[in-house]
Amino acid sequence: MIYGPTAIYSLGQGAILPLLPIISREYGADLATAALVTAMIVVGQLCGNLPAGWLVSRLGERYTMAAAAAVSLVGIAGMLLSRHLGVLMLSVFLIGLCAAAFALARHTFMTTRVPLAYRARSLSLLGGSFRLGAFTGPFVSAALLGIFGQEQASIWFFGACLVVVGLLVTFGPDPEEKAARAAAASADASADAAVRAVEPEDTGEAVTGSIPTRERLGMFGTIRRNTRVLSRLGVAAASLSFVRASRPALLPLWGLSIGLDSSSIALVVGIAGALEFALFYASGQVMDRFGRLWAAVPSLILMGGAMIALAFTHDVSSAAMWFGVFAVVIGVGNGLSSGILLTLGADVAPKDNPAAFLGAWRTITDAGGALSPLVVSGLTAVASLSVAAGGVGVVGLLGALAFVRWVPRFVSSR
């Protein structure tokens, strides 16, 4: 009930993502507009994080996920019933909004309920559940195309996944309630030792006599109170998201630029993606046993260094070989970072209102990912693809330095 709904949701979403450009073309879109339609799901996630934080803090994780599944069905209906390009864009945007709410709800639950000793492993598994859909979804989509011969089959499949997820989170056992009962029992057993006076400016609690009472800050109050960590560690996390998002934009373009055919590019990118997926649990093991830096910093050094090295291989005689080598290195680096953004967000989230903080945290990290393809496109247009690869690599190395600077200060203090 924790990982299952996430895996099912991401599987359905992963099945429609590769087909959005094709569906857009059927609706009469040109290449630029088709790319915009595909990007609307990322825009929806970016815009939906803050409202999702407010919704989770008001309704709780279970009802937020059920509502997200139900509203996503409205987007599915728009994709199936309308032949208008604007309705298609709005439907994809709505699905992106709901994806943000679903992901934030599960992230908040894991933040508040998972013990610190194995938090990173748990969140790496959560990240692996999302990656499962991105990895296997295109294969499901290809199988459905082979059976039915229509792109709409994948949309129906996503709709079926949403129905299953909605039923699971609505009528299945609620992990949130079970964890709350366990926490209440534990709190009752240690009630005499739990009450202590705390300074209000340190915890957001107002003290009346010797009994602390919570001051509800709300979303924007929580964000203001945590501006320092969001503007420092959050920006470092955004750099990792930036480097990650550059891979699907840059690597296929690089393969085309050096003269590889589509099947060779797909094979190289597929091998790198398989390595990313295979390493997601190893990342959690490393973080729980040795600390967060031992996953974040090597990951960024591997990806940033490989991007910089790749930038110098475009015109060499063995360019295809180096493309395969560095694509694999980038895949390993990204696999080692699985769950790190979820884990760091959980580490520094305030205990009294984590949903609002995580909404802001995910907005910053998603913004880094959304900015990456634009930067790659801009640098390629004004300079070259090699400059774009080198620029991404520099961001990765600077991000590693930022993690070294800010993780010990903020994570250790929490």
Salt bridges, closest charged atoms under 4 A:
ASP174 OD2 - ARG62 NH1 3.44
GLU205 OE2 - ARG214 NH1 2.78
GLU276 OE2 - ARG247 NH1 2.48
ASP288 OD2 - ARG121 NE 2.74
ASP288 OD1 - ARG292 NH1 3.66
ASP315 OD1 - HIS314 ND1 2.88
ASP347 OD1 - ARG119 NH1 2.73
ASP347 OD2 - ARG292 NE 2.69
